[in-house]
Amino acid sequence: MTSPRRYLMCRPTHFAVTYRINPWMDPTAPYDNALAVAQWESLRRAFLDLGHTVDLIDPLPGLPDMVFAANGGTIVDGRALGVQFRDAERADEAPAYASWFREQGLEVTMPKHTNEGEGDILLAGDVLLAGTGFRTAHASHAETQEFLQRPVITLQLVDPAYYHLDTALCVLDETNVAYLPEAFSPGSRSVLRQLFPNAIIATPEDAAVLGLNAVSDGRNVVLPVQATELSAALARAGYHPIGVDVSELRKAGGGPKCCTLEVRP
């Protein structure tokens, strides 16, 4: 029996692809804001149907990527570590999310180094898996450990397409993950094999539709419907995959997890 989770999401009212800060983004390609909103609503509904709580933060004009709430912070044991974005286009999201955290009565601190929240910092049981290589600075991992008071394990990302940890790895439950080995350095692959000997290994094809950008409550795994082989592998391992179509949001490099920040009060 899984316990209900509390998630923070941001409606993609202002979603657009008008700049390029990751390889998925093409400002010259068409995008459909209404479709993005409809797909996001289906994702929110999937969480509600599973019995989870979904809080909403108000979207701000001029911040088309604010829909990607996972980048707003990392919240563990009532402590909220805010964010510092690498790219100026997203900088104003940081104080907006920090303000929401304070309104919820969370203890908030802001990092001194680039840190893009649950995009790169994922809680796996008692440890924090921390990505670096493209966005979150390695120096921020020490800050993260000090404030959140959980051991931090650094993982080096090497493929620009998987620029955040949550595009290359999904925490399934307290003891297991799914991931794409090719997205990590040789040393990090070795660490993952040691930590998670029973991990589900994703195919490059499923990773390429951001199949690993998934949200698991320990049993139910909400993932892009296009990730068919990963969905089958999850089912064989005893999980309950739930496919959603957020392909319009993928045009900005995001999937279900990018849209979802877990609030752990």
C-alpha positions in Angstrom: 0.0 0.0 0.0 1.5 3.3 -1.0 1.0 6.4 1.0 -0.4 9.5 -0.6 2.1 12.0 -1.9 1.9 15.8 -2.0 3.0 17.4 -5.3 3.4 21.0 -6.4 2.6 21.9 -10.0 2.3 25.0 -12.1 -0.2 25.3 -14.9 1.5 26.0 -18.3 -0.6 29.1 -18.9 2.5 30.9 -20.4 4.2 27.9 -21.9 6.1 28.6 -25.1 9.4 27.7 -26.7 11.0 31.0 -27.5 14.6 30.4 -26.6 17.0 27.4 -26.5 18.7 26.4 -23.2 18.7 22.6 -23.8 19.0 20.4 -26.9 15.2 19.6 -27.0 14.2 23.2 -27.6 13.8 24.6 -31.1 12.4 28.2 -31.1 11.8 27.9 -34.8 9.4 24.9 -34.5 5.7 25.3 -33.8 4.2 24.7 -30.4 0.6 24.6 -29.2 0.0 26.2 -25.8 -3.6 24.9 -25.6 -2.4 21.4 -26.2 0.3 21.8 -23.5 -2.3 22.9 -21.0 -4.6 20.0 -21.9 -1.8 17.5 -21.5 -0.7 19.0 -18.2 -4.3 18.8 -17.0 -4.3 15.0 -17.8 -1.1 14.6 -15.8 -2.6 16.5 -12.8 -5.7 14.3 -13.1 -3.6 11.1 -13.0 -2.1 12.2 -9.7 -5.5 13.1 -8.2 -7.0 9.8 -9.4 -4.2 8.0 -7.5 -5.2 9.8 -4.3 -2.3 12.2 -4.2 -2.6 15.9 -3.3 -1.7 18.5 -5.9 -0.9 22.0 -4.8 -0.7 24.8 -7.5 1.7 27.7 -7.7 0.5 30.7 -9.8 2.2 30.9 -13.2 3.9 34.2 -13.9 3.9 35.8 -17.3 7.3 35.9 -19.1 8.4 32.6 -17.5 7.4 29.9 -20.0 9.4 27.2 -18.2 7.8 27.8 -14.8 5.6 24.7 -15.6 8.6 22.6 -14.8 8.0 22.8 -11.0 10.6 20.1 -10.2 13.3 22.7 -10.9 11.8 25.0 -8.2 13.5 23.4 -5.2 14.2 20.3 -3.2 12.0 19.6 -0.2 13.0 17.0 2.5 11.8 16.8 6.1 10.2 20.3 6.0 13.4 21.9 4.7 13.2 23.6 1.3 16.4 24.2 -0.6 15.7 26.8 -3.2 17.4 27.1 -6.5 19.8 29.2 -8.6 19.3 28.7 -12.3 22.2 28.5 -14.8 20.3 30.4 -17.4 19.0 34.0 -17.1 15.8 33.1 -18.8 14.6 31.1 -15.8 16.2 33.2 -13.0 12.9 34.8 -11.9 11.4 31.4 -11.2 13.6 30.9 -8.1 12.2 33.7 -5.9 8.6 32.7 -6.9 9.1 29.2 -5.7 11.0 30.2 -2.6 8.1 32.5 -1.7 5.6 29.6 -2.0 7.8 27.5 0.2 7.8 30.2 2.9 4.0 30.6 2.7 3.8 26.8 3.5 5.8 27.3 6.6 8.9 25.4 5.3 12.4 26.3 6.4 14.0 27.8 3.3 17.5 28.5 2.3 18.9 29.6 -1.1 22.0 28.0 -2.6 25.2 29.9 -3.3 26.0 27.7 -6.4 23.9 26.7 -9.4 21.3 24.2 -8.3 18.2 23.3 -10.3 16.2 21.5 -7.6 14.7 18.1 -8.2 15.8 18.2 -11.7 19.2 17.2 -10.4 18.6 16.2 -6.7 16.5 13.1 -6.2 15.7 11.4 -2.9 16.2 7.7 -3.0 15.5 6.1 0.4 17.9 7.7 2.9 20.2 9.3 0.3 20.1 12.1 -2.2 21.3 11.3 -5.7 22.8 14.4 -7.1 23.4 15.1 -10.8 26.1 17.4 -12.2 27.7 18.0 -15.6 25.3 20.4 -17.3 23.2 22.4 -14.9 23.6 21.9 -11.2 27.2 22.7 -10.1 29.2 20.0 -8.2 29.9 22.6 -5.5 26.2 22.8 -4.7 26.2 19.1 -3.6 28.0 20.0 -0.4 25.4 22.8 0.3 22.6 20.3 -0.4 24.0 17.8 2.1 24.6 20.4 4.7 21.1 21.9 4.6 19.0 18.8 3.8 21.0 16.6 6.2 21.0 13.5 4.0 24.0 11.8 2.4 24.6 13.0 -1.1 25.9 10.8 -3.9 27.3 12.6 -6.9 26.5 11.3 -10.4 28.2 12.7 -13.5 26.0 13.3 -16.5 27.8 13.1 -19.9 25.1 13.3 -22.6 23.7 16.9 -23.3 20.3 15.4 -24.2 20.0 14.3 -20.6 21.0 17.5 -19.0 19.2 16.9 -15.7 19.4 13.8 -13.6 15.6 13.4 -13.8 15.8 12.9 -17.5 18.2 10.0 -17.1 17.0 8.3 -13.9 13.8 7.7 -12.1 13.6 6.8 -8.4 11.0 3.9 -8.3 10.9 3.3 -4.5 13.2 3.5 -1.5 15.5 0.8 -2.9 15.3 0.8 -6.6 15.6 3.1 -9.7 15.4 2.9 -13.5 18.1 4.6 -15.5 19.9 5.0 -18.8 23.6 3.9 -18.4 24.8 5.8 -21.4 23.8 9.1 -19.8 26.4 8.7 -17.0 30.2 8.6 -16.7 31.8 5.2 -16.3 32.4 5.9 -12.6 28.8 6.9 -12.0 27.6 3.8 -13.8 29.7 1.7 -11.4 28.2 3.5 -8.4 24.7 3.0 -9.7 25.3 -0.7 -10.3 26.6 -1.0 -6.7 23.7 0.9 -5.2 20.9 -0.6 -7.3 21.8 -4.0 -8.5 18.2 -4.7 -9.5 17.7 -1.5 -11.3 15.6 -1.4 -14.5 17.7 -0.4 -17.4 16.0 1.8 -19.9 16.5 1.6 -23.7 17.9 4.6 -25.5 14.6 4.7 -27.5 12.5 5.1 -24.3 15.0 7.6 -22.8 14.7 9.6 -26.1 10.9 10.2 -25.4 11.9 11.2 -21.8 10.5 7.9 -20.5 12.7 8.2 -17.4 11.2 11.5 -16.6 8.6 9.7 -14.5 6.9 10.1 -11.2 6.7 7.0 -8.9 4.8 6.7 -5.6 6.5 3.4 -4.9 4.1 1.4 -6.9 2.4 3.5 -9.5 4.7 5.0 -12.1 3.4 7.9 -14.2 5.5 8.1 -17.3 5.2 9.2 -21.0 2.9 6.8 -22.8 5.5 6.6 -25.7 7.9 4.7 -23.4 6.5 1.3 -24.2 9.4 -0.9 -23.5 10.1 0.8 -20.1 6.4 0.5 -19.3 6.5 -3.2 -19.9 9.7 -3.6 -17.9 8.1 -1.8 -15.0 5.1 -4.1 -15.1 7.3 -7.2 -15.1 9.0 -5.8 -12.0 5.8 -5.5 -10.2 5.1 -1.8 -10.7 1.9 -0.3 -12.1 2.8 1.9 -15.1 0.4 4.7 -16.0 1.0 6.3 -19.4 0.3 10.0 -20.0 0.9 12.0 -23.1 2.9 15.2 -22.4 4.6 15.3 -25.8 4.0 19.0 -26.2 5.9 19.9 -23.1 8.7 17.6 -24.3 9.4 20.3 -26.9 10.9 22.3 -24.0 12.7 19.3 -22.6 10.2 18.3 -20.0 8.1 15.3 -19.0 5.9 14.2 -16.1 8.6 14.5 -13.4 9.8 18.0 -14.7 6.2 19.1 -14.0 6.1 17.7 -10.5 7.9 18.8 -7.3 7.3 16.6 -4.3 6.5 18.4 -1.1 7.8 16.5 1.9 6.8 18.5 5.0 
